[in-house]
Amino acid sequence: MKSVNPATGREVATFLAHSAEEVGSRLARAEHAYTLHRCTTFEERAGKLRRAADILEDEKARWGEVITTEMGKPISAAIAEVEKCATACRYYAEHGASHLADEPRDTGASRAFIRYQPIGPVLAIMPWNFPFWQVFRFAAPALMAGNVGLLKHASNVPQCALAIEDILRRAGFDGDEFQTLLVDSDRVESLIADARVRAVTLTGSEAAGSAVASAAGRRIKKSVLELGGSDPFIVMPSANIDLAIETAVRARTINNGQSCIAAKRFILHERIADRFIDGFVAGMKALVIGDPMDPLTQIGPLATEKILTDLERQVNESVRAGAQLRTGGRRVARDGWFYEPTVLTDIPEFAPAYREELFGPVASVFRAHDIDEAIAIANDSAFGLGSSAWTTDDEEQRTFIDEIEAGLVFINAMVVSDPRLPFGGIKRSGYGRELDVVGIREFVNVKAVSLTDHPSAIS
């Protein structure tokens, strides 16, 4: 399994994939570890998560460099990602016990309540774009709930996968409660089929999600899917237009544009469209492209050569279909897999930029006559992950909250993931939720308990 630096295209390290025997051994160790870990107290688990947070914070520069080397995001963003993982660990250390505390119910019995209990080893199939955060937002709640984790990470970030296993082991999860499996995607179905794996969670593409959900369904195992997104970013005349423009540039280019919840479709009321487009294009042009290890760099390379060629094809086909190229539209003439920040307007419905997810720094811009048309354009998508709407009008805010088809609606702000809020989508963006109380309860047994004192004799 190769680690390749996307800023240079050169191989950094190679790791041997785990053999079938090694995978079997790790599954057996996970099953045994679960029998022990499930019996630990919330206080013990919280202590380990706090130690993990300390390690992440103390070593953030080291792990930030690993992230940037393997997938290309700017070093400042990589370090911030490590810090965010520490935040998630601390959140569940503080709130996990209360999220899973017994909940009383009034049923007429002497006593009735709901008890939340772990279910066993959970397989996590994680992507490369946030190689630490995506894992920790699964691992922190799963471990706090008493489950154990098995990580099948993206094949291009093996150093990150092994680093996370090391961090959690040093934090005290030393009984095989969290293990990395260095395997390719063609071995995932056999992992899901293994009786020792009780559930599966995936963040990734629609194709991967469909395959995982099918495999889990055949074995009657719980699955959670966080898939693609083509998030709308709607701007109305009452909005703070300058702030909306500034935020839009950041929202489209976060992680070099490779984020499921990055704003991708910018829907502008016709009264402010020209002003917004002019400022947005200027902002995209001004971004600094360069070595992602340079703290001044704002746009680094795309993670793989295939992502670059796919994005290039989508933009070229959209332009040939009639879309107007306002800036960018080319790969950068340097080593590595760089693509210029790009803005497309006047996009026909049959162009790739209208319906497909563009996983890179490319923005699709649309005009709307009124709020109804803006919402219609926003909802005219197979995806339903995040959304951002900009308006200071109270009635418009209520309409956006009620009518946008998405798992997240942010008003006058860009969409972000936050441990305090459930995260996930609808439609082809997947199902289930991560984070918050909802996320920690995805992989637990919701056990209903009813006790009756002094039952009547049965004649």
Summary of the structure (lengths in Angstrom):
residues: 459
radius of gyration: 23.3
end to end distance: 69.4
largest distance: 88.5
contacts: 1651
relative contact order: 0.14
helix: 42%
strand: 20%
